[in-house]
Amino acid sequence: MATMSDEEFNAQWERHFAEVFRYSQFRSASVEDAEDLTAETFSRLLAHGPMPESQVRPWLYRVATNLSIDRWRLRKREAPLGEVRDVECREQQWPDPTVWNAVRQLKDRQQFVVYLRLVEDRSFADIGTHLGRSEAAAKMIYHRALARLGDVLGEDGHE
């Protein structure tokens, strides 16, 4: 496997750090966790080595997602009930905790699509690329997620 030069790594860091950090914040319990997830994601990029530019962003999101799931599972095993999730860092993206709690009830793929569409303001074509699916499939996942959010929020008495 080829190794990534410092220049290549620095270019990827500059190009993708902010978006990976924002996504890690969305997926994690605190800013510190987001920093750790981002650092580990880029550490794995360095270990992985060079790849075509079109594959870097989807790869980074996939790694950040997997790391956050692993961290969540570990924390869930270690934390006492009631202390499993802290949503304080999400106030900028989700000012209403009710909305954040509804988003957390979606499947991981739906959460990812909602994040990319509402927080990152990505096109459905771009979202489809991240998922390895078509633009139409990305739209379908998004609309199903919104329908599910409507159901969840309606159940909670929010319209």
C-alpha positions as a printed Julia matrix, in Angstrom:
159×3 Matrix{Float64}:
   0.0    0.0    0.0
   1.33   3.43  -0.9
   1.89   5.96   1.82
   0.44   9.44   1.83
   2.94  12.28   1.76
   2.77  15.11   4.29
   1.72  17.47   1.49
  -1.13  15.16   0.4
  -2.31  14.71   3.97
  -2.15  18.44   4.7
  -4.15  19.17   1.54
  -6.87  16.7    2.59
  -6.85  18.12   6.12
  -7.31  21.67   4.83
  -9.98  20.61   2.35
 -12.11  18.44   4.64
 -11.37  19.21   8.3
 -14.25  21.65   8.91
 -16.93  19.44   7.43
 -15.68  16.29   9.17
 -15.54  18.17  12.48
 -19.11  19.52  12.04
 -20.35  16.05  11.21
 -18.48  14.57  14.17
 -20.1   17.19  16.41
 -23.48  16.17  15.04
 -22.74  12.53  15.82
 -21.07  12.91  19.23
 -21.86  13.81  22.81
 -19.47  16.73  23.21
 -17.04  19.0   21.45
 -14.18  16.99  22.95
 -15.62  13.78  21.48
 -15.98  15.51  18.11
 -12.34  16.57  18.24
 -11.3   13.0   19.06
 -13.46  11.53  16.3
 -12.1   14.0   13.76
  -8.51  13.33  14.76
  -9.03   9.56  14.59
 -10.76   9.87  11.22
  -7.82  11.74   9.76
  -5.38   9.38  11.44
  -7.06   6.54   9.59
  -6.88   8.5    6.35
  -3.14   8.84   6.81
  -2.84   5.11   7.53
  -5.04   4.24   4.56
  -2.92   6.17   2.1
  -3.78   8.07  -1.06
  -7.05   7.52  -2.9
  -8.83   9.26  -5.78
 -10.11  12.67  -4.74
 -13.71  11.73  -5.57
 -13.56   8.99  -2.92
 -12.0   10.97  -0.07
 -15.06  12.81   1.28
 -17.41   9.77   1.27
 -14.64   7.7    2.87
 -14.11  10.29   5.62
 -17.85  10.44   6.39
 -18.07   6.64   6.5
 -15.11   6.39   8.89
 -16.45   9.19  11.12
 -19.85   7.46  11.21
 -18.34   4.1   12.12
 -16.11   5.63  14.8
 -19.06   7.48  16.34
 -21.11   4.26  16.39
 -18.24   2.42  18.07
 -17.87   5.21  20.62
 -21.62   5.26  21.26
 -21.66   1.49  21.86
 -18.72   1.73  24.26
 -20.27   4.65  26.14
 -23.63   2.89  26.3
 -21.98  -0.11  27.99
 -20.06   2.09  30.43
 -22.58   4.83  31.3
 -25.33   4.51  33.89
 -28.85   4.71  32.49
 -29.97   8.27  31.95
 -26.44   9.52  31.32
 -25.94   7.92  27.93
 -26.46  10.92  25.64
 -25.77  14.62  26.07
 -27.05  16.91  23.33
 -25.49  20.18  24.47
 -23.14  20.56  21.48
 -25.97  20.31  18.98
 -27.66  23.55  19.99
 -26.32  25.34  16.94
 -27.68  22.75  14.5
 -30.83  21.8   16.44
 -31.96  24.65  18.73
 -35.04  22.65  19.76
 -34.04  19.53  21.74
 -37.33  17.92  20.7
 -36.23  18.03  17.06
 -32.82  16.6   17.94
 -34.44  13.75  19.87
 -36.7   13.04  16.89
 -33.7   12.96  14.53
 -31.93  10.51  16.88
 -34.85   8.1   16.42
 -34.2    7.82  12.69
 -32.12   5.04  11.19
 -28.42   5.95  10.81
 -28.69   6.39   7.03
 -31.7    8.69   7.43
 -29.86  10.72  10.1
 -26.93  11.09   7.73
 -29.15  12.27   4.86
 -31.0   14.74   7.1
 -27.67  16.05   8.36
 -26.21  16.49   4.88
 -29.36  18.14   3.55
 -30.3   20.43   6.46
 -27.0   21.17   8.17
 -24.54  20.96   5.25
 -27.1   22.13   2.63
 -25.93  19.45   0.18
 -27.68  18.62  -3.08
 -29.39  15.28  -3.5
 -26.86  14.39  -6.19
 -24.03  14.96  -3.69
 -25.87  13.03  -0.99
 -26.39  10.15  -3.42
 -22.66  10.13  -4.12
 -21.91   9.9   -0.39
 -24.31   6.99  -0.06
 -23.18   5.23  -3.22
 -26.76   5.54  -4.46
 -28.63   7.53  -7.08
 -29.94  11.06  -6.61
 -33.49   9.65  -6.68
 -32.62   7.17  -3.91
 -31.18  10.01  -1.81
 -34.42  11.98  -2.27
 -36.49   8.95  -1.27
 -34.45   8.38   1.9
 -34.76  12.08   2.77
 -38.52  12.17   2.24
 -39.01   8.99   4.27
 -36.91  10.54   7.04
 -39.06  13.68   7.0
 -42.21  11.59   7.13
 -40.81   9.67  10.11
 -39.84  12.94  11.8
 -43.39  14.18  11.26
 -44.74  11.03  12.87
 -42.38  11.28  15.84
 -42.96  14.99  16.38
 -46.71  14.54  15.95
 -46.65  11.85  18.64
 -44.92  14.27  20.97
 -47.57  16.89  20.38
 -45.4   19.12  18.2
 -46.64  20.22  14.8
